Amino acid sequence: MSTRRRTQVIPMFDLEFRKSTYSANAQACAEVADTPTLHAVRDSKTLEQSPLMFDRAEWRAFIDATRTHYL
C-alpha cells in the first residue's frame, strides 16, 4: 500500500466558503468550504492567502476534538 498522498487540484474560485452561525457579525472568523473529498479553511481577514486543506479523516478528528473540548 502506498503512503503517498494524491494531489488534487481544486479551483479556489469554485469554493463556497461559509462562516459559523456562532460568529454572528464578527469580522475575524474562520470560514469553511467543502468539496467531495476535502474541507478548506481560511481566515476571513486574509482572503488572498490559500486555505488550509484537510481530508475527511483529518476534518473528523478536528471536529471530534472540538466537541470533546480537547482543543
Secondary structure, 3 states (H helix, E strand, C coil): CCCCCCCCCCCHHHCCCEECHHHCCCCCCEEEEECCCEEEEEECCCCCCCCEEEEHHHHHHHHHHHHCCCC
